[in-house]
């Protein structure tokens, strides 16, 4: 049993995101596309975005650091560190309003 140091991983990937041309860096925490549960850490430099895309299934988004704007169905919401959102089952996207790190959890049926 090995704990995952989310703070260290967040710092590592945020540094990489700041250098990346797309402003993003991510790491698989658990699972893959063949498993029922998947968790990914995604770091975004300020202004970087995940363009609108289809919902991958039942999912949540938790903000570990920073601030993001989440968009879905013509609406948007701002999330700060420590907040979590159940992702609606429709096209959605997000933009980092500051350097940000999020954890995406996806459960497949």
Jmol script that loads the backbone (N, CA, C; Angstrom):
load data "model"
ATOM      1  N   UNK A   1       0.850  -1.168   0.000  1.00  0.00           N
ATOM      2  CA  UNK A   1       0.000   0.000   0.000  1.00  0.00           C
ATOM      3  C   UNK A   1       0.899   1.235   0.000  1.00  0.00           C
ATOM      4  N   UNK A   2       0.791   2.026  -1.048  1.00  0.00           N
ATOM      5  CA  UNK A   2       1.592   3.241  -1.190  1.00  0.00           C
ATOM      6  C   UNK A   2       0.685   4.461  -1.292  1.00  0.00           C
ATOM      7  N   UNK A   3       0.810   5.420  -0.386  1.00  0.00           N
ATOM      8  CA  UNK A   3       0.013   6.641  -0.523  1.00  0.00           C
ATOM      9  C   UNK A   3       0.505   7.477  -1.707  1.00  0.00           C
ATOM     10  N   UNK A   4      -0.407   8.234  -2.280  1.00  0.00           N
ATOM     11  CA  UNK A   4      -0.067   9.147  -3.372  1.00  0.00           C
ATOM     12  C   UNK A   4       0.017  10.545  -2.794  1.00  0.00           C
ATOM     13  N   UNK A   5       1.142  11.205  -2.963  1.00  0.00           N
ATOM     14  CA  UNK A   5       1.330  12.568  -2.475  1.00  0.00           C
ATOM     15  C   UNK A   5       0.784  13.531  -3.528  1.00  0.00           C
ATOM     16  N   UNK A   6      -0.480  13.927  -3.372  1.00  0.00           N
ATOM     17  CA  UNK A   6      -1.119  14.795  -4.364  1.00  0.00           C
ATOM     18  C   UNK A   6      -0.467  16.171  -4.433  1.00  0.00           C
ATOM     19  N   UNK A   7       0.030  16.676  -3.302  1.00  0.00           N
ATOM     20  CA  UNK A   7       0.686  17.991  -3.328  1.00  0.00           C
ATOM     21  C   UNK A   7       1.967  17.956  -4.156  1.00  0.00           C
ATOM     22  N   UNK A   8       2.770  16.922  -3.986  1.00  0.00           N
ATOM     23  CA  UNK A   8       4.009  16.795  -4.762  1.00  0.00           C
ATOM     24  C   UNK A   8       3.702  16.584  -6.241  1.00  0.00           C
ATOM     25  N   UNK A   9       2.740  15.731  -6.524  1.00  0.00           N
ATOM     26  CA  UNK A   9       2.353  15.466  -7.911  1.00  0.00           C
ATOM     27  C   UNK A   9       1.795  16.732  -8.564  1.00  0.00           C
ATOM     28  N   UNK A  10       0.990  17.486  -7.817  1.00  0.00           N
ATOM     29  CA  UNK A  10       0.429  18.737  -8.329  1.00  0.00           C
ATOM     30  C   UNK A  10       1.542  19.730  -8.658  1.00  0.00           C
ATOM     31  N   UNK A  11       2.512  19.867  -7.775  1.00  0.00           N
ATOM     32  CA  UNK A  11       3.623  20.801  -8.009  1.00  0.00           C
ATOM     33  C   UNK A  11       4.426  20.385  -9.245  1.00  0.00           C
ATOM     34  N   UNK A  12       4.704  19.100  -9.375  1.00  0.00           N
ATOM     35  CA  UNK A  12       5.460  18.579 -10.520  1.00  0.00           C
ATOM     36  C   UNK A  12       4.727  18.867 -11.834  1.00  0.00           C
ATOM     37  N   UNK A  13       3.440  18.572 -11.867  1.00  0.00           N
ATOM     38  CA  UNK A  13       2.700  18.729 -13.119  1.00  0.00           C
ATOM     39  C   UNK A  13       2.342  20.179 -13.418  1.00  0.00           C
ATOM     40  N   UNK A  14       2.209  21.008 -12.386  1.00  0.00           N
ATOM     41  CA  UNK A  14       1.977  22.426 -12.640  1.00  0.00           C
ATOM     42  C   UNK A  14       3.230  23.057 -13.240  1.00  0.00           C
ATOM     43  N   UNK A  15       4.395  22.663 -12.765  1.00  0.00           N
ATOM     44  CA  UNK A  15       5.645  23.158 -13.353  1.00  0.00           C
ATOM     45  C   UNK A  15       5.746  22.723 -14.815  1.00  0.00           C
ATOM     46  N   UNK A  16       5.363  21.478 -15.108  1.00  0.00           N
ATOM     47  CA  UNK A  16       5.398  20.986 -16.491  1.00  0.00           C
ATOM     48  C   UNK A  16       4.368  21.708 -17.356  1.00  0.00           C
ATOM     49  N   UNK A  17       3.188  21.987 -16.799  1.00  0.00           N
ATOM     50  CA  UNK A  17       2.138  22.680 -17.555  1.00  0.00           C
ATOM     51  C   UNK A  17       2.580  24.083 -17.943  1.00  0.00           C
ATOM     52  N   UNK A  18       3.299  24.751 -17.057  1.00  0.00           N
ATOM     53  CA  UNK A  18       3.779  26.114 -17.349  1.00  0.00           C
ATOM     54  C   UNK A  18       4.747  26.120 -18.525  1.00  0.00           C
ATOM     55  N   UNK A  19       5.441  25.019 -18.761  1.00  0.00           N
ATOM     56  CA  UNK A  19       6.408  24.923 -19.853  1.00  0.00           C
ATOM     57  C   UNK A  19       5.808  24.342 -21.131  1.00  0.00           C
ATOM     58  N   UNK A  20       4.677  23.665 -21.015  1.00  0.00           N
ATOM     59  CA  UNK A  20       4.067  22.984 -22.170  1.00  0.00           C
ATOM     60  C   UNK A  20       3.400  23.985 -23.108  1.00  0.00           C
ATOM     61  N   UNK A  21       3.455  23.720 -24.399  1.00  0.00           N
ATOM     62  CA  UNK A  21       2.859  24.628 -25.387  1.00  0.00           C
ATOM     63  C   UNK A  21       1.343  24.740 -25.228  1.00  0.00           C
ATOM     64  N   UNK A  22       0.693  23.675 -24.741  1.00  0.00           N
ATOM     65  CA  UNK A  22      -0.757  23.727 -24.541  1.00  0.00           C
ATOM     66  C   UNK A  22      -1.138  24.128 -23.116  1.00  0.00           C
ATOM     67  N   UNK A  23      -0.147  24.341 -22.258  1.00  0.00           N
ATOM     68  CA  UNK A  23      -0.405  24.777 -20.893  1.00  0.00           C
ATOM     69  C   UNK A  23      -0.970  23.713 -19.975  1.00  0.00           C
ATOM     70  N   UNK A  24      -0.791  22.428 -20.349  1.00  0.00           N
ATOM     71  CA  UNK A  24      -1.376  21.346 -19.558  1.00  0.00           C
ATOM     72  C   UNK A  24      -0.366  20.235 -19.300  1.00  0.00           C
ATOM     73  N   UNK A  25      -0.582  19.520 -18.206  1.00  0.00           N
ATOM     74  CA  UNK A  25       0.165  18.306 -17.902  1.00  0.00           C
ATOM     75  C   UNK A  25      -0.737  17.443 -17.033  1.00  0.00           C
ATOM     76  N   UNK A  26      -0.695  16.128 -17.227  1.00  0.00           N
ATOM     77  CA  UNK A  26      -1.588  15.267 -16.449  1.00  0.00           C
ATOM     78  C   UNK A  26      -0.904  13.969 -16.062  1.00  0.00           C
ATOM     79  N   UNK A  27      -1.519  13.304 -15.082  1.00  0.00           N
ATOM     80  CA  UNK A  27      -1.014  12.011 -14.619  1.00  0.00           C
ATOM     81  C   UNK A  27      -2.189  11.131 -14.254  1.00  0.00           C
ATOM     82  N   UNK A  28      -2.094   9.867 -14.615  1.00  0.00           N
ATOM     83  CA  UNK A  28      -3.095   8.880 -14.198  1.00  0.00           C
ATOM     84  C   UNK A  28      -2.835   8.564 -12.730  1.00  0.00           C
ATOM     85  N   UNK A  29      -3.871   8.693 -11.907  1.00  0.00           N
ATOM     86  CA  UNK A  29      -3.734   8.333 -10.500  1.00  0.00           C
ATOM     87  C   UNK A  29      -4.103   6.872 -10.295  1.00  0.00           C
ATOM     88  N   UNK A  30      -5.268   6.480 -10.825  1.00  0.00           N
ATOM     89  CA  UNK A  30      -5.686   5.078 -10.774  1.00  0.00           C
ATOM     90  C   UNK A  30      -6.523   4.761 -12.005  1.00  0.00           C
ATOM     91  N   UNK A  31      -6.513   3.495 -12.395  1.00  0.00           N
ATOM     92  CA  UNK A  31      -7.377   3.029 -13.469  1.00  0.00           C
ATOM     93  C   UNK A  31      -6.878   3.357 -14.858  1.00  0.00           C
ATOM     94  N   UNK A  32      -7.632   2.876 -15.829  1.00  0.00           N
ATOM     95  CA  UNK A  32      -7.381   3.160 -17.242  1.00  0.00           C
ATOM     96  C   UNK A  32      -8.718   3.017 -17.964  1.00  0.00           C
ATOM     97  N   UNK A  33      -8.719   3.056 -19.275  1.00  0.00           N
ATOM     98  CA  UNK A  33      -9.969   3.021 -20.028  1.00  0.00           C
ATOM     99  C   UNK A  33     -10.688   1.672 -19.948  1.00  0.00           C
ATOM    100  N   UNK A  34     -10.033   0.643 -19.412  1.00  0.00           N
ATOM    101  CA  UNK A  34     -10.673  -0.665 -19.310  1.00  0.00           C
ATOM    102  C   UNK A  34     -11.274  -0.903 -17.920  1.00  0.00           C
ATOM    103  N   UNK A  35     -11.015  -0.019 -16.971  1.00  0.00           N
ATOM    104  CA  UNK A  35     -11.485  -0.213 -15.598  1.00  0.00           C
ATOM    105  C   UNK A  35     -12.738   0.596 -15.332  1.00  0.00           C
ATOM    106  N   UNK A  36     -13.438   0.235 -14.281  1.00  0.00           N
ATOM    107  CA  UNK A  36     -14.686   0.911 -13.945  1.00  0.00           C
ATOM    108  C   UNK A  36     -14.472   2.272 -13.291  1.00  0.00           C
ATOM    109  N   UNK A  37     -13.335   2.479 -12.653  1.00  0.00           N
ATOM    110  CA  UNK A  37     -13.043   3.757 -12.002  1.00  0.00           C
ATOM    111  C   UNK A  37     -11.703   4.277 -12.492  1.00  0.00           C
ATOM    112  N   UNK A  38     -11.694   5.554 -12.851  1.00  0.00           N
ATOM    113  CA  UNK A  38     -10.475   6.197 -13.332  1.00  0.00           C
ATOM    114  C   UNK A  38     -10.339   7.550 -12.641  1.00  0.00           C
ATOM    115  N   UNK A  39      -9.121   7.887 -12.198  1.00  0.00           N
ATOM    116  CA  UNK A  39      -8.840   9.199 -11.611  1.00  0.00           C
ATOM    117  C   UNK A  39      -7.578   9.743 -12.265  1.00  0.00           C
ATOM    118  N   UNK A  40      -7.674  10.993 -12.730  1.00  0.00           N
ATOM    119  CA  UNK A  40      -6.527  11.664 -13.337  1.00  0.00           C
ATOM    120  C   UNK A  40      -6.314  13.004 -12.657  1.00  0.00           C
ATOM    121  N   UNK A  41      -5.068  13.363 -12.457  1.00  0.00           N
ATOM    122  CA  UNK A  41      -4.702  14.688 -12.002  1.00  0.00           C
ATOM    123  C   UNK A  41      -4.368  15.499 -13.245  1.00  0.00           C
ATOM    124  N   UNK A  42      -4.937  16.689 -13.364  1.00  0.00           N
ATOM    125  CA  UNK A  42      -4.701  17.550 -14.522  1.00  0.00           C
ATOM    126  C   UNK A  42      -4.255  18.917 -14.014  1.00  0.00           C
ATOM    127  N   UNK A  43      -3.079  19.344 -14.459  1.00  0.00           N
ATOM    128  CA  UNK A  43      -2.557  20.659 -14.107  1.00  0.00           C
ATOM    129  C   UNK A  43      -2.687  21.568 -15.315  1.00  0.00           C
ATOM    130  N   UNK A  44      -3.147  22.801 -15.080  1.00  0.00           N
ATOM    131  CA  UNK A  44      -3.336  23.768 -16.163  1.00  0.00           C
ATOM    132  C   UNK A  44      -2.714  25.106 -15.774  1.00  0.00           C
ATOM    133  N   UNK A  45      -1.888  25.634 -16.660  1.00  0.00           N
ATOM    134  CA  UNK A  45      -1.357  26.983 -16.461  1.00  0.00           C
ATOM    135  C   UNK A  45      -2.500  27.972 -16.688  1.00  0.00           C
ATOM    136  N   UNK A  46      -2.407  29.129 -16.066  1.00  0.00           N
ATOM    137  CA  UNK A  46      -3.441  30.147 -16.220  1.00  0.00           C
ATOM    138  C   UNK A  46      -3.761  30.379 -17.696  1.00  0.00           C
ATOM    139  N   UNK A  47      -5.046  30.359 -18.040  1.00  0.00           N
ATOM    140  CA  UNK A  47      -5.494  30.571 -19.416  1.00  0.00           C
ATOM    141  C   UNK A  47      -5.619  29.306 -20.245  1.00  0.00           C
ATOM    142  N   UNK A  48      -5.014  28.215 -19.785  1.00  0.00           N
ATOM    143  CA  UNK A  48      -5.120  26.946 -20.533  1.00  0.00           C
ATOM    144  C   UNK A  48      -6.539  26.409 -20.408  1.00  0.00           C
ATOM    145  N   UNK A  49      -6.955  25.640 -21.413  1.00  0.00           N
ATOM    146  CA  UNK A  49      -8.331  25.144 -21.432  1.00  0.00           C
ATOM    147  C   UNK A  49      -8.391  23.693 -21.874  1.00  0.00           C
ATOM    148  N   UNK A  50      -9.442  23.038 -21.438  1.00  0.00           N
ATOM    149  CA  UNK A  50      -9.853  21.763 -22.007  1.00  0.00           C
ATOM    150  C   UNK A  50     -11.086  22.111 -22.822  1.00  0.00           C
ATOM    151  N   UNK A  51     -10.961  22.049 -24.136  1.00  0.00           N
ATOM    152  CA  UNK A  51     -12.053  22.445 -25.020  1.00  0.00           C
ATOM    153  C   UNK A  51     -13.266  21.562 -24.801  1.00  0.00           C
ATOM    154  N   UNK A  52     -14.422  22.057 -25.191  1.00  0.00           N
ATOM    155  CA  UNK A  52     -15.663  21.301 -25.008  1.00  0.00           C
ATOM    156  C   UNK A  52     -15.536  19.907 -25.612  1.00  0.00           C
ATOM    157  N   UNK A  53     -15.998  18.927 -24.853  1.00  0.00           N
ATOM    158  CA  UNK A  53     -15.955  17.531 -25.273  1.00  0.00           C
ATOM    159  C   UNK A  53     -17.133  16.795 -24.639  1.00  0.00           C
ATOM    160  N   UNK A  54     -17.412  15.603 -25.148  1.00  0.00           N
ATOM    161  CA  UNK A  54     -18.529  14.804 -24.640  1.00  0.00           C
ATOM    162  C   UNK A  54     -18.201  14.267 -23.249  1.00  0.00           C
ATOM    163  N   UNK A  55     -19.229  14.040 -22.481  1.00  0.00           N
ATOM    164  CA  UNK A  55     -19.074  13.487 -21.143  1.00  0.00           C
ATOM    165  C   UNK A  55     -18.642  12.025 -21.245  1.00  0.00           C
ATOM    166  N   UNK A  56     -17.619  11.624 -20.473  1.00  0.00           N
ATOM    167  CA  UNK A  56     -17.122  10.243 -20.551  1.00  0.00           C
ATOM    168  C   UNK A  56     -17.926   9.255 -19.729  1.00  0.00           C
ATOM    169  N   UNK A  57     -18.961   9.697 -19.060  1.00  0.00           N
ATOM    170  CA  UNK A  57     -19.730   8.850 -18.148  1.00  0.00           C
ATOM    171  C   UNK A  57     -19.920   9.605 -16.851  1.00  0.00           C
ATOM    172  N   UNK A  58     -20.351   8.906 -15.813  1.00  0.00           N
ATOM    173  CA  UNK A  58     -20.547   9.555 -14.521  1.00  0.00           C
ATOM    174  C   UNK A  58     -19.190  10.053 -14.012  1.00  0.00           C
ATOM    175  N   UNK A  59     -19.118  11.353 -13.655  1.00  0.00           N
ATOM    176  CA  UNK A  59     -17.815  11.930 -13.326  1.00  0.00           C
ATOM    177  C   UNK A  59     -17.940  13.083 -12.340  1.00  0.00           C
ATOM    178  N   UNK A  60     -16.831  13.325 -11.631  1.00  0.00           N
ATOM    179  CA  UNK A  60     -16.718  14.490 -10.760  1.00  0.00           C
ATOM    180  C   UNK A  60     -15.401  15.200 -11.054  1.00  0.00           C
ATOM    181  N   UNK A  61     -15.356  16.471 -10.703  1.00  0.00           N
ATOM    182  CA  UNK A  61     -14.153  17.278 -10.868  1.00  0.00           C
ATOM    183  C   UNK A  61     -13.900  17.987  -9.545  1.00  0.00           C
ATOM    184  N   UNK A  62     -12.719  17.784  -8.958  1.00  0.00           N
ATOM    185  CA  UNK A  62     -12.351  18.403  -7.695  1.00  0.00           C
ATOM    186  C   UNK A  62     -11.157  19.323  -7.930  1.00  0.00           C
ATOM    187  N   UNK A  63     -11.258  20.555  -7.486  1.00  0.00           N
ATOM    188  CA  UNK A  63     -10.176  21.519  -7.648  1.00  0.00           C
ATOM    189  C   UNK A  63      -9.256  21.427  -6.432  1.00  0.00           C
ATOM    190  N   UNK A  64      -7.999  21.061  -6.674  1.00  0.00           N
ATOM    191  CA  UNK A  64      -7.010  20.980  -5.592  1.00  0.00           C
ATOM    192  C   UNK A  64      -6.338  22.323  -5.354  1.00  0.00           C
ATOM    193  N   UNK A  65      -6.032  23.018  -6.457  1.00  0.00           N
ATOM    194  CA  UNK A  65      -5.343  24.314  -6.374  1.00  0.00           C
ATOM    195  C   UNK A  65      -5.917  25.241  -7.430  1.00  0.00           C
ATOM    196  N   UNK A  66      -5.907  26.525  -7.138  1.00  0.00           N
ATOM    197  CA  UNK A  66      -6.270  27.517  -8.137  1.00  0.00           C
ATOM    198  C   UNK A  66      -7.759  27.709  -8.309  1.00  0.00           C
ATOM    199  N   UNK A  67      -8.111  28.203  -9.497  1.00  0.00           N
ATOM    200  CA  UNK A  67      -9.499  28.558  -9.823  1.00  0.00           C
ATOM    201  C   UNK A  67      -9.748  28.233 -11.290  1.00  0.00           C
ATOM    202  N   UNK A  68     -10.921  27.631 -11.565  1.00  0.00           N
ATOM    203  CA  UNK A  68     -11.286  27.300 -12.946  1.00  0.00           C
ATOM    204  C   UNK A  68     -12.697  27.787 -13.246  1.00  0.00           C
ATOM    205  N   UNK A  69     -12.984  27.920 -14.531  1.00  0.00           N
ATOM    206  CA  UNK A  69     -14.352  28.125 -14.992  1.00  0.00           C
ATOM    207  C   UNK A  69     -14.760  26.860 -15.720  1.00  0.00           C
ATOM    208  N   UNK A  70     -15.863  26.263 -15.292  1.00  0.00           N
ATOM    209  CA  UNK A  70     -16.399  25.048 -15.906  1.00  0.00           C
ATOM    210  C   UNK A  70     -17.637  25.434 -16.698  1.00  0.00           C
ATOM    211  N   UNK A  71     -17.743  24.935 -17.940  1.00  0.00           N
ATOM    212  CA  UNK A  71     -18.873  25.256 -18.826  1.00  0.00           C
ATOM    213  C   UNK A  71     -19.587  23.980 -19.245  1.00  0.00           C
ATOM    214  N   UNK A  72     -20.933  24.057 -19.239  1.00  0.00           N
ATOM    215  CA  UNK A  72     -21.747  22.941 -19.741  1.00  0.00           C
ATOM    216  C   UNK A  72     -23.154  23.451 -20.014  1.00  0.00           C
ATOM    217  N   UNK A  73     -23.724  23.036 -21.132  1.00  0.00           N
ATOM    218  CA  UNK A  73     -25.110  23.353 -21.432  1.00  0.00           C
ATOM    219  C   UNK A  73     -25.431  24.833 -21.448  1.00  0.00           C
ATOM    220  N   UNK A  74     -24.518  25.661 -21.913  1.00  0.00           N
ATOM    221  CA  UNK A  74     -24.764  27.097 -21.982  1.00  0.00           C
ATOM    222  C   UNK A  74     -24.601  27.822 -20.653  1.00  0.00           C
ATOM    223  N   UNK A  75     -24.208  27.119 -19.605  1.00  0.00           N
ATOM    224  CA  UNK A  75     -23.984  27.731 -18.299  1.00  0.00           C
ATOM    225  C   UNK A  75     -22.515  27.597 -17.925  1.00  0.00           C
ATOM    226  N   UNK A  76     -22.091  28.417 -16.972  1.00  0.00           N
ATOM    227  CA  UNK A  76     -20.728  28.281 -16.460  1.00  0.00           C
ATOM    228  C   UNK A  76     -20.740  28.513 -14.952  1.00  0.00           C
ATOM    229  N   UNK A  77     -19.754  27.943 -14.295  1.00  0.00           N
ATOM    230  CA  UNK A  77     -19.592  28.098 -12.856  1.00  0.00           C
ATOM    231  C   UNK A  77     -18.104  28.219 -12.570  1.00  0.00           C
ATOM    232  N   UNK A  78     -17.763  29.055 -11.596  1.00  0.00           N
ATOM    233  CA  UNK A  78     -16.377  29.200 -11.166  1.00  0.00           C
ATOM    234  C   UNK A  78     -16.161  28.327  -9.939  1.00  0.00           C
ATOM    235  N   UNK A  79     -15.092  27.539  -9.976  1.00  0.00           N
ATOM    236  CA  UNK A  79     -14.748  26.661  -8.863  1.00  0.00           C
ATOM    237  C   UNK A  79     -13.378  27.047  -8.321  1.00  0.00           C
ATOM    238  N   UNK A  80     -13.279  27.090  -6.998  1.00  0.00           N
ATOM    239  CA  UNK A  80     -12.026  27.404  -6.317  1.00  0.00           C
ATOM    240  C   UNK A  80     -11.471  26.143  -5.660  1.00  0.00           C
ATOM    241  N   UNK A  81     -10.225  26.230  -5.206  1.00  0.00           N
ATOM    242  CA  UNK A  81      -9.594  25.115  -4.504  1.00  0.00           C
ATOM    243  C   UNK A  81     -10.502  24.640  -3.378  1.00  0.00           C
ATOM    244  N   UNK A  82     -10.642  23.322  -3.281  1.00  0.00           N
ATOM    245  CA  UNK A  82     -11.471  22.737  -2.251  1.00  0.00           C
ATOM    246  C   UNK A  82     -12.907  22.485  -2.683  1.00  0.00           C
ATOM    247  N   UNK A  83     -13.273  22.919  -3.884  1.00  0.00           N
ATOM    248  CA  UNK A  83     -14.631  22.689  -4.367  1.00  0.00           C
ATOM    249  C   UNK A  83     -14.663  21.534  -5.356  1.00  0.00           C
ATOM    250  N   UNK A  84     -15.826  20.877  -5.414  1.00  0.00           N
ATOM    251  CA  UNK A  84     -16.015  19.734  -6.291  1.00  0.00           C
ATOM    252  C   UNK A  84     -17.350  19.890  -7.011  1.00  0.00           C
ATOM    253  N   UNK A  85     -17.412  19.354  -8.225  1.00  0.00           N
ATOM    254  CA  UNK A  85     -18.597  19.453  -9.062  1.00  0.00           C
ATOM    255  C   UNK A  85     -18.908  18.088  -9.664  1.00  0.00           C
ATOM    256  N   UNK A  86     -20.174  17.718  -9.663  1.00  0.00           N
ATOM    257  CA  UNK A  86     -20.603  16.541 -10.424  1.00  0.00           C
ATOM    258  C   UNK A  86     -20.746  17.015 -11.862  1.00  0.00           C
ATOM    259  N   UNK A  87     -20.030  16.379 -12.776  1.00  0.00           N
ATOM    260  CA  UNK A  87     -20.041  16.793 -14.184  1.00  0.00           C
ATOM    261  C   UNK A  87     -21.341  16.338 -14.830  1.00  0.00           C
ATOM    262  N   UNK A  88     -22.079  17.269 -15.426  1.00  0.00           N
ATOM    263  CA  UNK A  88     -23.335  16.879 -16.074  1.00  0.00           C
ATOM    264  C   UNK A  88     -23.067  16.020 -17.315  1.00  0.00           C
ATOM    265  N   UNK A  89     -24.012  15.159 -17.665  1.00  0.00           N
ATOM    266  CA  UNK A  89     -23.816  14.254 -18.803  1.00  0.00           C
ATOM    267  C   UNK A  89     -24.070  14.945 -20.145  1.00  0.00           C
ATOM    268  N   UNK A  90     -23.305  15.985 -20.426  1.00  0.00           N
ATOM    269  CA  UNK A  90     -23.425  16.742 -21.673  1.00  0.00           C
ATOM    270  C   UNK A  90     -22.059  17.326 -22.029  1.00  0.00           C
ATOM    271  N   UNK A  91     -21.961  17.908 -23.231  1.00  0.00           N
ATOM    272  CA  UNK A  91     -20.697  18.530 -23.641  1.00  0.00           C
ATOM    273  C   UNK A  91     -20.279  19.560 -22.608  1.00  0.00           C
ATOM    274  N   UNK A  92     -18.994  19.577 -22.317  1.00  0.00           N
ATOM    275  CA  UNK A  92     -18.490  20.498 -21.306  1.00  0.00           C
ATOM    276  C   UNK A  92     -17.018  20.796 -21.564  1.00  0.00           C
ATOM    277  N   UNK A  93     -16.525  21.825 -20.915  1.00  0.00           N
ATOM    278  CA  UNK A  93     -15.123  22.199 -21.003  1.00  0.00           C
ATOM    279  C   UNK A  93     -14.765  23.060 -19.814  1.00  0.00           C
ATOM    280  N   UNK A  94     -13.485  23.401 -19.703  1.00  0.00           N
ATOM    281  CA  UNK A  94     -13.073  24.260 -18.600  1.00  0.00           C
ATOM    282  C   UNK A  94     -11.869  25.085 -19.001  1.00  0.00           C
ATOM    283  N   UNK A  95     -11.696  26.188 -18.281  1.00  0.00           N
ATOM    284  CA  UNK A  95     -10.567  27.091 -18.480  1.00  0.00           C
ATOM    285  C   UNK A  95      -9.973  27.422 -17.122  1.00  0.00           C
ATOM    286  N   UNK A  96      -8.649  27.432 -17.040  1.00  0.00           N
ATOM    287  CA  UNK A  96      -7.972  27.803 -15.804  1.00  0.00           C
ATOM    288  C   UNK A  96      -7.944  29.323 -15.691  1.00  0.00           C
ATOM    289  N   UNK A  97      -8.560  29.851 -14.636  1.00  0.00           N
ATOM    290  CA  UNK A  97      -8.556  31.298 -14.401  1.00  0.00           C
ATOM    291  C   UNK A  97      -7.290  31.731 -13.681  1.00  0.00           C
ATOM    292  N   UNK A  98      -6.607  30.772 -13.078  1.00  0.00           N
ATOM    293  CA  UNK A  98      -5.282  30.943 -12.488  1.00  0.00           C
ATOM    294  C   UNK A  98      -4.592  29.602 -12.684  1.00  0.00           C
ATOM    295  N   UNK A  99      -3.317  29.489 -12.369  1.00  0.00           N
ATOM    296  CA  UNK A  99      -2.699  28.168 -12.390  1.00  0.00           C
ATOM    297  C   UNK A  99      -3.573  27.263 -11.529  1.00  0.00           C
ATOM    298  N   UNK A 100      -3.910  26.088 -12.038  1.00  0.00           N
ATOM    299  CA  UNK A 100      -4.863  25.232 -11.331  1.00  0.00           C
ATOM    300  C   UNK A 100      -4.502  23.762 -11.481  1.00  0.00           C
ATOM    301  N   UNK A 101      -4.922  22.983 -10.481  1.00  0.00           N
ATOM    302  CA  UNK A 101      -4.772  21.535 -10.518  1.00  0.00           C
ATOM    303  C   UNK A 101      -6.113  20.925 -10.103  1.00  0.00           C
ATOM    304  N   UNK A 102      -6.594  19.987 -10.913  1.00  0.00           N
ATOM    305  CA  UNK A 102      -7.877  19.332 -10.647  1.00  0.00           C
ATOM    306  C   UNK A 102      -7.692  17.818 -10.662  1.00  0.00           C
ATOM    307  N   UNK A 103      -8.619  17.128 -10.016  1.00  0.00           N
ATOM    308  CA  UNK A 103      -8.670  15.678 -10.089  1.00  0.00           C
ATOM    309  C   UNK A 103      -9.997  15.314 -10.733  1.00  0.00           C
ATOM    310  N   UNK A 104      -9.913  14.619 -11.868  1.00  0.00           N
ATOM    311  CA  UNK A 104     -11.079  14.139 -12.593  1.00  0.00           C
ATOM    312  C   UNK A 104     -11.294  12.672 -12.214  1.00  0.00           C
ATOM    313  N   UNK A 105     -12.507  12.345 -11.748  1.00  0.00           N
ATOM    314  CA  UNK A 105     -12.874  10.969 -11.423  1.00  0.00           C
ATOM    315  C   UNK A 105     -13.987  10.553 -12.373  1.00  0.00           C
ATOM    316  N   UNK A 106     -13.825   9.409 -13.020  1.00  0.00           N
ATOM    317  CA  UNK A 106     -14.818   8.908 -13.966  1.00  0.00           C
ATOM    318  C   UNK A 106     -15.172   7.475 -13.583  1.00  0.00           C
ATOM    319  N   UNK A 107     -16.478   7.220 -13.443  1.00  0.00           N
ATOM    320  CA  UNK A 107     -16.976   5.874 -13.173  1.00  0.00           C
ATOM    321  C   UNK A 107     -17.738   5.410 -14.403  1.00  0.00           C
ATOM    322  N   UNK A 108     -17.364   4.249 -14.917  1.00  0.00           N
ATOM    323  CA  UNK A 108     -18.059   3.694 -16.083  1.00  0.00           C
ATOM    324  C   UNK A 108     -18.978   2.586 -15.628  1.00  0.00           C
ATOM    325  N   UNK A 109     -20.117   2.485 -16.274  1.00  0.00           N
ATOM    326  CA  UNK A 109     -21.053   1.414 -15.901  1.00  0.00           C
ATOM    327  C   UNK A 109     -20.772   0.168 -16.698  1.00  0.00           C
TER     328      UNK A 109
END
end "model"
wireframe off; spacefill off
backbone 0.3
color backbone group
